[in-house]
Amino acid sequence: MTSHTKAAGHHKGFDIIRNEHRALAAVVHCFEHLLNEVRDHSLDPPFDAFELLLRYLAEFPDRFHHPKEDDYLFPAVAQRDPKAAELIGELQEQHENVVRMTKALRDALSDWQADPENGFDKFEAAARDYITLQWEHMRLEETEILPVARAKLTETDWEAIDQAFGENEDPIFGDNPKGEFDRLFSQIVASAPAPWGLGARDEPKRKTLLERIGLVSD
């Protein structure tokens, strides 16, 4: 007997994935904001903030969020909707690229720190490429993959996804945040719209950010 589907909003895994996308969007927005400030000479290079930001990207999205999409969400979606297989392959390739790009960014940051007068351009170019890929990646997941998951995954599918993503602990936005990320959290609060920043009171700014990943509701 085939398991029945259930409204995805009632599944913990679905909600966690969307919340993790919101969190990543806030971090990427903060990254973009800091780059713009440095480029405009309105901010001295915040090397410590960039270090924390790249550490977060390496320790959470690269190690937990993306691998669990590869291992749990994507196979379930591909099984229920074979037409999604090509896009899933593209997204998995992007996951691999993101890991390489994060490492390259950390190397470029070290080079910039060693040569503060000349290292920014290389770091900025790598960072802009990373940011562009992340926005497009999240947009595809939010507009193409999650709607299929909501419509077609079964209770059994969601049980495995719920359990896997329920074990994640976001070191900034989770229930037990790590103190070493407090400085980065302050940067995010200062620059990001809702649901993570002071922009919580700025609905147009919030909507603009969430629209970039195809997530405009709630």
HUVENPE-V546099 format. One record per residue. N is the residue number from 0. PSI is psi in radians with two decimals (NA if undefined). NEAR is the number of other ideal C-beta (glycine too) atoms within 12 Angstrom. Layout:
BEGIN
n={N/N}
psi={PSI/PSI}
near={NEAR/NEAR}
END
This chain:
BEGIN
n={0/1/2/3/4/5/6/7/8/9/10/11/12/13/14/15/16/17/18/19/20/21/22/23/24/25/26/27/28/29/30/31/32/33/34/35/36/37/38/39/40/41/42/43/44/45/46/47/48/49/50/51/52/53/54/55/56/57/58/59/60/61/62/63/64/65/66/67/68/69/70/71/72/73/74/75/76/77/78/79/80/81/82/83/84/85/86/87/88/89/90/91/92/93/94/95/96/97/98/99/100/101/102/103/104/105/106/107/108/109/110/111/112/113/114/115/116/117/118/119/120/121/122/123/124/125/126/127/128/129/130/131/132/133/134/135/136/137/138/139/140/141/142/143/144/145/146/147/148/149/150/151/152/153/154/155/156/157/158/159/160/161/162/163/164/165/166/167/168/169/170/171/172/173/174/175/176/177/178/179/180/181/182/183/184/185/186/187/188/189/190/191/192/193/194/195/196/197/198/199/200/201/202/203/204/205/206/207/208/209/210/211/212/213/214/215/216/217}
psi={2.29/2.37/2.51/2.62/2.84/2.56/2.17/-0.46/-0.31/0.02/2.24/-0.74/-0.74/-0.81/-0.67/-0.75/-0.81/-0.70/-0.64/-0.57/-0.71/-0.78/-0.79/-0.66/-0.69/-0.70/-0.77/-0.70/-0.77/-0.73/-0.86/-0.74/-0.81/-0.72/-0.78/-0.69/-0.74/-0.77/-0.65/0.04/0.46/0.04/2.29/2.61/2.03/1.27/-0.68/-0.67/-0.73/-0.68/-0.80/-0.71/-0.83/-0.57/-0.75/-0.83/-0.64/-0.64/-0.46/-1.19/-0.77/-0.55/-0.47/-0.97/-0.97/-0.78/-0.60/-0.53/-0.77/-0.68/-0.45/-0.99/-0.93/-0.79/-0.66/-0.75/-0.75/-0.62/-0.70/-0.41/1.50/-0.40/-0.32/-0.09/-0.71/-0.79/-0.70/-0.72/-0.70/-0.74/-0.67/-0.66/-0.67/-0.66/-0.77/-0.71/-0.67/-0.72/-0.81/-0.69/-0.64/-0.78/-0.75/-0.64/-0.70/-0.68/-0.74/-0.60/-0.73/-0.72/-0.70/-0.73/-0.62/-0.42/1.26/-0.46/-0.47/-0.08/-0.22/-0.72/-0.77/-0.77/-0.78/-0.76/-0.78/-0.67/-0.72/-0.69/-0.75/-0.83/-0.76/-0.77/-0.74/-0.73/-0.78/-0.68/-0.86/-0.64/-0.77/-0.73/-0.73/-0.61/-0.39/-0.76/-0.86/-0.63/-0.65/-0.75/-0.76/-0.69/-0.56/-0.29/2.61/3.00/-0.75/-0.74/-0.84/-0.54/-0.79/-0.72/-0.76/-0.81/-0.79/-0.88/-0.43/-0.31/-0.15/2.53/1.76/2.14/-0.17/-0.88/0.01/-3.06/-0.40/1.22/2.59/2.31/-0.52/-0.24/0.14/-0.69/-0.76/-0.69/-0.70/-0.69/-0.72/-0.76/-0.64/-0.47/-0.40/2.56/3.12/2.68/0.12/-0.29/-3.09/-0.34/0.12/-0.43/0.03/1.47/-0.74/-0.71/-0.73/-0.84/-0.67/-0.78/-0.83/-0.51/-0.51/-0.42/0.26/0.38/1.74/-0.08/2.92/NA}
near={6/11/16/13/23/23/15/31/17/14/32/23/36/36/25/34/42/35/27/39/41/37/40/43/41/43/48/40/38/42/40/29/33/39/34/19/23/27/19/13/10/13/20/15/25/28/26/21/32/39/27/33/43/38/28/40/41/28/28/32/40/31/22/31/44/36/23/30/39/29/19/34/43/39/26/38/38/27/22/27/25/15/15/30/19/16/25/30/19/21/32/29/20/32/33/20/23/37/26/20/30/36/21/24/36/30/19/30/39/20/21/30/22/15/16/16/11/14/23/31/18/22/36/28/20/30/36/24/23/40/33/22/29/37/31/24/37/42/28/33/41/32/22/27/42/38/22/31/41/31/20/26/39/23/21/21/35/36/20/25/35/29/19/28/34/25/19/33/22/32/31/39/33/24/13/12/20/21/12/16/33/17/25/38/31/20/33/40/26/23/32/37/30/26/29/35/30/21/26/17/12/17/15/14/23/28/20/19/39/32/20/31/34/26/32/20/14/13}
END
